[in-house]
Amino acid sequence: MPGNENAARNPWKTAALAGMASYLDAAALVTSGIAIGGYYAGPLRLGADAIGALLGLQTLAFAVGALFGGRLGDRFGRRKVFTLSLVLYAAGVLLLLVAADPALLYAGVVATGLAIGADLPVSLALVNEEAPAGRKGTMVVFSGMLWLAGIVAVLVLSSFMGVQGLTGGRILFAHLLVVAVAVLLLRLTLSESAEWTAARRAADARTTARSETIEFSRVRDLFRAPTRYALLATGLYYAAWNLGANTLGQFGTFLWTALAGGEVAQFSQLTLVGLPVGFAAGLLFMRVVDTPSRHTWFAAGSGLIVLAWALPALLGPGKVTLVAVMLISGLGNSFAGESVYKVWSQELFPTLLRATAQGVTMAFTRAVAGLAALGTPAFALGHPRPLFGALFCLALTAAVIGLIWVPRLPTTAGSEPMAPRTPASGTSRRTAV
């Protein structure tokens, strides 16, 4: 296919346009938190329960979108899914932009959640599959830089636009709409993944009866050794780490104003202080992620995340401890958390189950986060220190999984893990792609 040859010659173009799923994911998360939890709350009379329901529903919709979108991407192609998902994303953002009552807000958060959930696992698979040998981890981590860029863009707007109320929220959602439409148009120039096309044709061409060999193209194979261990490890790691990150992303503004007595603009400005360091650390991780030192940097990042959540758990949530959580965990997340989860998810699963597996683990993670979000505002007001104690325990759990379990998992044929690994008990290192 000529288009595939063209895409292979422009891996950074593919990484940038497909990786914009991470930008739109982060920007939607933070924008919804600021706009619904801050700017829209007063004019639309949204209480803590309504805010929790809206943001929780968006996260649950992401889970549903990831579950089905990932499988559709493995079955019908990366390009079709991430094109249709962006159309739905733009429609959802438009509803949030024009919303004058809670009904449109509910419709908008469901549409945006479904769309970005379907987009993300498929787009990450495309980035990995079109990246050149020896640079796959680098380009997947680059999507994490775009995730950070999405946060920066929203925080800059909310910090300096000097507009409050409904107008402030509408400006933030207008930014999402403009970016989504631009990315959609540019993505139309991308071709289908050559690796997926070859694997799909090979799987469809098989006519002989299945023997003891596991072809790893059907959903049931995802739950057989060795991929089931990878599914459990990556799913549990991502869910445990994400509860803290999701709480800070969706409810950071709410926690800052309700527990620390701060202002929305002040919170956004303080958050921006640590982002240049996060960018620099992310660039560093891009240089080491495909080398044997990845595990060392991951250990350091995990330690910083655990330390960050320990502070408000031990000292209580206040302005100082909340700022510390943002800055310290932000640095740690450059070497751990979502970025390294995305890299593992490309290495540990074969081509025709890669997006499916990510969809399952993302769906599980966002479902857990969505259910937790339903009660987070009310629980934070009544029991602030136990909330942060729970987030500390989850960060510690994620660190243990990433440091001890994941390095022992076997990788699929054709992947290029740089961190040292030993096969898990009873598994084979060779799987068919």
HUJO-V258577 format. One record per pair of residues at least 4 apart in sequence whose C-alpha atoms are under 8 Angstrom apart, sorted by the first residue. I is the first residue (numbers start at 1). J is the second residue. If there is no record, write none. Layout:
BEGIN
i=<I	I>
j=<J	J>
END
This chain:
BEGIN
i=<1	2	3	3	3	3	4	4	4	4	4	5	5	6	6	7	7	7	7	7	7	8	8	8	10	11	11	11	11	11	12	12	12	13	14	14	14	14	14	14	15	15	15	15	15	15	15	16	16	16	17	17	17	17	18	18	18	18	18	19	19	19	19	19	19	19	19	20	20	20	20	20	21	21	21	21	21	22	22	22	22	22	22	22	23	23	23	23	23	23	23	23	24	24	24	24	24	24	25	25	25	25	25	26	26	26	26	26	27	27	27	27	27	27	27	28	28	28	29	29	29	30	30	30	30	30	31	31	31	31	31	31	32	32	32	32	33	33	33	33	33	33	33	33	34	34	34	34	34	34	35	35	35	35	35	35	35	36	36	36	36	37	37	37	37	37	38	38	38	38	39	39	39	39	39	39	40	40	40	40	40	40	41	41	41	41	42	42	43	43	44	44	44	46	46	47	48	48	48	49	49	49	49	49	50	51	51	52	52	52	52	52	52	53	53	53	54	54	54	54	55	55	55	55	55	55	56	56	56	56	56	56	56	57	57	57	57	57	57	58	58	58	58	58	58	58	59	59	59	59	59	59	60	60	60	60	60	60	60	60	61	61	61	61	61	61	61	61	62	62	62	62	62	62	62	62	62	62	62	62	63	63	63	63	63	63	63	63	63	63	63	64	64	64	64	65	65	65	65	65	65	65	65	66	66	66	66	66	66	66	66	66	66	66	66	66	67	67	67	67	67	67	67	67	68	68	68	69	69	69	69	69	69	69	69	69	70	70	70	70	70	70	70	70	70	70	70	71	71	71	71	71	72	72	72	72	73	73	73	73	73	73	73	73	74	74	74	74	74	74	74	74	74	75	75	76	76	77	77	77	77	77	78	78	78	78	78	78	78	79	79	79	79	79	80	81	81	81	81	82	82	82	82	82	83	83	83	83	84	85	85	85	85	85	85	86	86	86	86	86	86	86	87	87	87	88	88	88	88	89	89	89	89	89	89	89	89	90	90	90	90	90	90	91	91	91	91	92	92	92	92	92	92	92	93	93	93	93	93	93	93	93	93	94	94	94	94	94	95	95	95	95	95	96	96	96	96	96	96	97	97	97	97	97	98	99	99	99	100	101	102	103	104	105	106	107	108	109	110	111	112	113	114	115	116	117	117	117	117	118	118	119	120	121	121	121	121	121	121	122	122	123	124	124	124	124	124	125	125	125	125	126	126	127	127	127	127	128	128	128	128	128	129	129	129	129	129	130	130	130	131	131	131	132	133	134	134	135	135	136	136	137	137	137	137	137	138	138	138	138	138	139	139	140	140	140	140	141	141	141	141	141	141	141	141	141	142	142	143	143	144	144	144	144	145	145	145	145	146	147	148	148	148	149	150	151	152	152	152	153	154	154	155	155	155	155	155	156	156	156	156	157	157	158	158	158	158	158	159	159	159	159	160	161	163	163	164	164	165	166	167	168	169	170	171	172	173	174	175	176	177	178	179	180	181	182	183	184	185	186	192	192	193	194	195	195	196	196	196	197	198	199	199	199	199	200	200	201	202	203	203	210	214	214	214	215	215	215	215	216	216	216	216	216	216	216	216	217	217	217	217	217	217	218	218	218	219	219	219	220	221	222	222	222	222	222	223	223	223	224	225	225	225	226	226	226	226	226	227	227	227	228	229	229	230	230	230	230	230	231	231	231	232	233	233	233	233	234	234	234	234	234	234	235	235	235	235	235	235	236	236	236	236	236	237	237	237	237	237	237	237	238	238	238	238	238	238	238	238	239	239	239	239	239	239	240	240	240	240	240	240	241	241	241	241	241	242	242	242	242	242	243	243	243	243	243	244	244	244	244	245	246	246	246	247	247	247	247	248	248	251	251	252	253	253	253	253	254	254	254	255	255	255	255	256	256	256	256	256	256	256	256	256	257	257	257	257	258	258	259	259	259	260	260	260	262	262	262	263	264	265	266	267	268	269	270	270	271	271	271	271	272	273	274	274	274	274	274	275	275	276	277	277	278	278	278	278	279	279	280	281	281	281	281	282	282	282	283	284	285	285	285	285	285	286	288	288	288	289	289	289	290	290	290	290	291	291	292	292	292	293	293	293	294	294	294	295	295	295	295	296	297	297	298	298	298	298	299	299	299	299	300	300	300	301	301	301	301	301	301	301	302	302	302	302	302	302	302	302	303	303	303	304	304	304	304	304	305	305	305	305	305	305	305	306	306	306	306	306	306	307	307	307	308	308	308	308	308	308	309	309	309	309	309	309	309	309	310	310	310	310	311	311	311	311	311	312	312	312	312	312	312	312	312	312	313	313	313	313	313	313	313	314	314	315	316	316	316	317	317	317	317	317	318	319	320	321	322	323	324	324	325	325	326	327	328	329	330	331	332	332	333	333	333	334	335	335	336	336	337	338	339	340	341	342	343	344	345	345	345	345	346	346	347	347	347	347	347	348	348	348	348	348	349	349	349	349	349	350	350	350	350	350	350	351	351	352	352	353	354	355	356	357	358	359	360	361	362	363	364	365	366	367	368	369	370	371	372	373	375	376	377	378	379	379	379	380	380	383	384	385	386	387	388	389	390	391	392	393	394	395	396	397	398	399	400	400	401	401	402	402	403	404	405	407	407	407	407	408	408	408	408	409	409	409	409	410	410	410	410	410	410	410	411	411	411	411	412	412	412	412	412	413	413	413	413	413	423	423	423>
j=<5	6	7	190	191	192	8	191	192	193	194	9	194	10	191	11	13	14	130	190	191	130	131	132	14	15	127	130	131	132	16	131	139	17	18	19	126	127	130	190	19	127	131	139	140	142	143	20	142	143	21	183	186	187	123	124	126	127	187	23	123	124	127	140	142	143	146	24	143	146	147	183	25	116	119	120	123	26	120	143	144	146	147	150	27	143	146	147	148	149	150	151	28	116	147	150	176	180	29	116	120	147	150	30	147	148	150	151	31	147	150	151	153	154	176	32	112	176	33	249	250	34	151	154	249	250	35	36	154	169	172	173	36	37	55	250	37	38	55	249	250	251	252	253	38	39	169	250	253	264	39	40	41	168	169	170	172	40	41	51	169	41	51	251	253	254	42	253	254	264	43	164	165	166	168	169	44	45	46	165	166	169	45	46	47	51	46	165	165	166	100	101	102	50	51	51	52	377	378	53	374	375	377	378	54	55	377	56	373	374	375	376	377	57	373	374	58	105	106	109	59	109	250	370	373	374	60	369	370	371	372	373	374	61	106	109	110	370	374	62	109	110	112	113	114	370	63	113	366	367	369	370	64	113	363	366	367	369	370	371	65	109	110	111	112	113	114	117	66	110	112	113	114	115	116	117	118	363	366	367	67	113	114	117	359	362	363	364	365	366	367	68	114	117	363	69	113	114	115	116	117	118	363	70	114	116	117	118	119	120	121	358	359	360	362	363	71	117	118	356	359	360	362	363	72	118	359	73	81	117	118	119	121	122	356	359	74	118	119	121	122	355	356	357	358	359	360	75	353	355	356	359	76	77	81	356	77	78	79	80	81	122	355	356	78	122	196	351	352	353	354	355	356	200	352	80	81	81	192	193	196	197	82	122	123	125	126	192	193	83	190	191	192	193	84	85	118	119	122	86	118	119	122	123	87	184	187	188	88	89	114	115	116	118	119	90	115	116	119	180	181	184	91	181	184	92	111	112	115	93	111	112	113	114	115	116	180	94	112	176	177	180	181	95	108	111	112	96	107	108	109	110	111	112	97	108	109	111	112	173	174	176	177	98	108	173	174	177	99	104	105	107	108	104	105	108	109	170	173	169	170	171	173	174	170	103	104	105	104	105	106	107	108	109	110	111	112	113	114	115	116	117	118	119	120	121	359	362	363	122	359	123	124	125	355	356	358	359	362	126	355	127	128	140	143	342	355	129	346	354	355	130	193	131	136	139	140	136	137	139	140	346	136	193	194	195	196	193	194	195	135	136	139	136	416	290	416	139	290	140	290	141	286	289	290	343	142	286	287	289	290	143	286	144	339	342	343	145	282	285	286	289	339	340	342	343	146	286	147	339	148	282	338	339	149	279	282	283	150	151	152	275	279	153	154	155	156	272	275	157	158	172	159	268	269	271	272	160	268	269	272	161	172	162	168	172	265	268	265	266	268	269	265	168	167	168	168	169	169	170	171	172	173	174	175	176	177	178	179	180	181	182	183	184	185	186	187	188	189	190	196	197	197	198	199	351	200	351	352	201	202	203	351	352	433	204	352	205	206	215	217	214	221	431	432	221	431	432	433	221	222	350	352	353	431	432	433	221	350	351	352	353	433	222	352	353	223	353	356	224	227	227	228	231	353	357	227	228	231	228	229	427	428	230	410	427	428	429	231	348	349	232	233	409	234	348	349	406	409	235	357	361	236	237	401	405	406	238	341	344	345	361	406	239	360	361	362	364	365	240	361	365	398	401	241	341	397	398	399	401	402	242	337	338	341	361	362	365	398	243	364	365	366	368	369	244	365	394	395	397	398	245	337	394	395	398	246	337	338	365	369	247	368	369	391	394	248	391	394	395	249	250	251	369	251	252	373	376	252	326	255	377	256	257	264	267	268	258	259	377	259	260	377	380	260	261	262	263	264	267	318	319	322	261	262	263	264	262	381	317	318	381	317	318	319	266	267	319	267	268	269	270	271	272	273	274	323	275	323	326	327	276	327	278	326	327	330	331	279	330	280	281	331	282	330	331	334	283	334	284	285	331	334	335	286	334	335	287	288	289	294	297	334	335	290	292	293	294	293	294	418	294	416	417	418	418	419	418	419	420	297	418	419	298	418	419	299	403	419	420	300	301	335	302	335	336	340	303	336	399	403	304	332	335	305	331	332	333	334	335	336	306	332	333	335	336	337	395	399	307	332	399	308	328	329	331	332	309	328	329	330	332	333	395	310	329	392	395	396	399	311	328	329	312	324	325	326	328	329	313	325	329	388	389	391	392	395	314	388	389	392	315	316	321	324	325	316	317	318	321	322	325	385	388	389	317	385	386	387	388	389	392	385	389	321	321	384	385	321	322	384	385	388	322	323	324	325	326	327	328	329	329	330	330	331	332	333	334	335	336	337	337	338	339	339	339	340	340	341	341	342	343	344	345	346	347	348	349	354	357	358	354	415	411	412	415	416	417	409	410	411	412	415	353	354	357	411	412	354	412	413	431	432	433	355	433	356	433	357	358	359	360	361	362	363	364	365	366	367	368	369	370	371	372	373	374	375	376	377	379	380	381	382	383	384	387	384	387	387	388	389	390	391	392	393	394	395	396	397	398	399	400	401	402	403	404	405	405	406	406	407	407	408	409	419	420	421	422	421	422	423	424	421	422	423	424	421	422	423	424	427	428	429	415	417	429	430	429	430	431	432	433	429	430	431	432	433	427	428	429>
END
